[in-house]
Amino acid sequence: MRFKAAILQFGVMMAAVVSMVTSGLAQDRVVQLVGLGDSLMAGYQLPDQDSLPAQLQKALQDKGLNVVVTNAGVSGDTSAGGLSRVDWSVPDGTDGVILELGANDALRGIAPEETEKNLEAIIVRLKEKKVGILLVGMLAPPNMGDDYQQRFNPIYQKLADKHQLPLYPFILDGVITEAKLKLEDGMHPNAGGVGVITRLMLPQVEQFIGTLAAKTE
């Protein structure tokens, strides 16, 4: 009986050790994120270290998270451009994508229905690749008129609801009305502006990473 009890105790101890090792490996695994977007993601006219992916990565790592955020932003890109390059911009092994596109569609007056169609095609493709998605929204500029705004602005919430995605509603929240946080063109954030975006977006990105970790357990 004592021998059986000792064997049982040894088995319990080994199971605990395996659990600890497995947990350690899970924590050590690098979470691979890709920021798929336009100039707002790329960091227009900014050093690489001041771009949104770089600032998000630093903020996440400062919190002890083992995360890499790859910059797949292309200045001037539209939703159609993002769709055409999604397969090679999001390599195998990517855990999650921060999807930020549509600003240039609105500036060019592209039909909101076309933007929605392209964004949904990107979402579907990423889901086929089993990649998590954090959708980042945009608002049409006022000079596009009320009709355009009413057709464009709801796109992101509609897609988030349909595909059950987390949504950060407006990429330029906290920046759009602050001249000191923008470049001279009055449109793109400067390094400080990207810092504000990073700070405001960070809690949702952390939650997003948590959902990715849950899926792998």
Secondary structure, DSSP 8 states (H G I E B T S, - for coil): -HHHHHHHHHHHHHHHHHHHHHHHHHHHS-EEEEEEESHHHHTTTS-GGGSHHHHHHHHHHHTT--EEEEEEE-TT--HHHHHHHHHHHS-TT--EEEEE--HHHHHTT--HHHHHHHHHHHHHHHHHTT-EEEEE-----GGG-HHHHHHHTTHHHHHHHHHT--EE--TTTTTTT-GGGB-TTSSSB-HHHHHHHHHHHHHHHHHHHHHHHHHH-
